[in-house]
Amino acid sequence: MRLLWLVGSLALALLIAVLTLQVPAPVGSGAPATAFSAERAMVDVREIAQRPHPVGSADHARVQAVLLQRMAALGLQTSTQAGALSPAAVRRLEREGGSAAGVELTNLIGVLPGRDPRLPAVALMAHYDTVPDSAGAADDSTGVAAILEAVRAIRARGPADRTLVVILTDGEELNLDGARAFWGGHPMRDRIGAVVNLEARGGGGRAMMFETGRGNAETIALFARAGVRATGGVSSNSLAVFVYEAMPNGTDFTIPKDRGVQGINLAFIGRPEQYHAPVSTPEALDQGSVQHIGAQALEMADALLRAPALPAATANVVYADLFGRVIVGHPPVMGWGLLGLAVLGLGVAVWRARSRAGLTFADAGRGAIDGLWFLSAGLVLTQFVRVLAGPMSGRAESADAYYTLLARLPWMEAGAALAVLAVALTLFGGRTRLDRRIVAGAIALAAVVALVLGGLNPIVIGAAVVAVGLSLFPGLAARSTWGSWTGLIGLILILATAAQALAPEAAFLFVWTGLLAAVAAALAAVLDPGLTGPRSLVPAAFAAVPGGGWILAQAHGVFLGVGMDLPGVLVLLGLLVLMLVRPLSPEQGLARPLLIAAAAALLIGGGLSVAAQFMEPMVAARTA
């Protein structure tokens, strides 16, 4: 009975995640003039991305001429800005076998005057150069074409008070040189009060808004209102903004952001095998992704152009999209209030379970230890499965190896997800039912392989020590469903408290899901403290289905972003799903099948990672 609840809830959660991750259908050329049409934008993509057009190439000059003609036809006042290559760009050209002699940058600028030239202007920005080995249908012909289509739609919507500036930068692939030139000295730079930048690192998937200016509360409020009008809704959260801020890489948006300009950065990162690759052609490009990024850019730019005042830098806000449709958020300090409510809900659940179901604080503590075992064992096994697909990108010997690893990302994700599933099934089946020496030995062996193939990693070493140690003491495992559930909720709330104190923009994953689970536990404890009938299982399932679906959808984007080097992020997100479904644990009589399923999941996950090396072999050398 409980197995049906568990499987049904997880299946529905997975269905919700899959639906959430779908790109919208591309809109045809017969759409209203005021709407964004991927089919119309693809005309420009096909023209621009006929061949690679890196800086200094013959096709680069052809694309310049085409774009200037298209911009003029849209009613933009066009101009160009020449600039010299930076020393870093010169070194890169020479490293790739080219010459920087006589080569200079050319930014393409288009202006659509507003009714009030005194108001700060709004910029739409993308780069039109490519790497030498790719036609760049996604990176960044899609961004350029989407801007042209957005300009056409904005004009169809009627005059706006603010001026629109189109900035098609050059040399982004070398050292962001075009953006440095514009924001470093162009006469228009000080007139621009907000920027919408378009990028890509792949050839498909939903377009995510992953970066904003600093102090983004007002920007997010406007984006939340504008984004709901975009085809396919919005994908964004403050965790992505927080993580990207800490990363060393950047895009053209980095330059105005560092000058204090507000705005947003949009990109899609699905189909990673197309990044900087010869296969990044118009035919391979996901037109639904073109529709999604273009519609969001159009709605945000239009909202900025017609806003009484542009967003100002205030404070960062905590926010996330719900199932790709709407954005909800709150001030960072409100996270403490939500945490308080979660602790209150957990307290009600513990009080009722202690008085009516025999829960003890010791067993709740053992439930938290189960969560620590899940985390530590999962970190080791996901790293083990990951290194079977090839070296960590930090150890990759060339750009060739890095791009090969990108092509293997889907295999890595499947392998890591199955490793997380294996740990969860082991917990459901009863990790103490296996010989403790077998469990500890398997984890230790996986850690050794991960360290040998992936390099010394203090996190993996620490996780292995914890996982092996806990495996050798089976008496520390929870003995009741209430103990395991409340212990997991308590562990998540501890993690939420730490995240709220150190990085409130990233804490929502723990705070929101912890609150959801605590409320479900309180309801279950009030309705049926025995956790035996539908009255108690229904609240748990109602939390697990939408909550699990939301987390699983987040997990896909997170893995595409950082999973190549940090596959263990899936374990942390898996812990949240585990917390939601833990009260649906199957009956003890199913322990043996569950443990067999766990072993099978791990073997298949490892097999998929090994298969990646054969399905996506090392490619011919290409430029970074």
Salt bridges, closest charged atoms under 4 A:
ASP44 OD1 - ARG70 NE 2.75
GLU47 OE2 - ARG62 NH1 3.19
ASP59 OD1 - ARG51 NH2 2.82
ASP59 OD1 - ARG62 NE 2.97
GLU96 OE2 - ARG92 NE 3.23
ASP116 OD1 - ARG118 NE 2.99
ASP129 OD1 - HIS127 ND1 3.08
ASP139 OD1 - HIS127 NE2 2.91
ASP139 OD2 - HIS276 NE2 3.04
GLU149 OE2 - ARG40 NE 2.99
GLU149 OE2 - ARG152 NH2 2.83
ASP161 OD1 - ARG115 NE 3.00
ASP170 OD1 - HIS60 NE2 2.84
GLU172 OE1 - HIS127 NE2 3.19
GLU173 OE2 - HIS127 NE2 3.81
GLU173 OE1 - HIS276 NE2 3.11
ASP190 OD1 - ARG189 NE 3.51
ASP190 OD1 - ARG259 NH2 3.04
GLU199 OE2 - HIS127 NE2 3.05
GLU211 OE2 - LYS257 NZ 3.05
GLU245 OE2 - ARG214 NE 2.97
GLU245 OE1 - LYS257 NZ 2.48
ASP258 OD1 - ARG214 NH2 3.27
ASP286 OD2 - ARG271 NH2 3.67
GLU299 OE2 - ARG157 NH2 2.90
GLU299 OE1 - ARG229 NE 3.40
ASP302 OD2 - ARG157 NH1 3.19
ASP302 OD1 - ARG306 NE 2.74
ASP363 OD1 - ARG366 NE 3.18
ASP370 OD1 - ARG431 NE 3.06
GLU413 OE2 - HIS556 ND1 2.80
ASP435 OD2 - ARG437 NH2 3.02
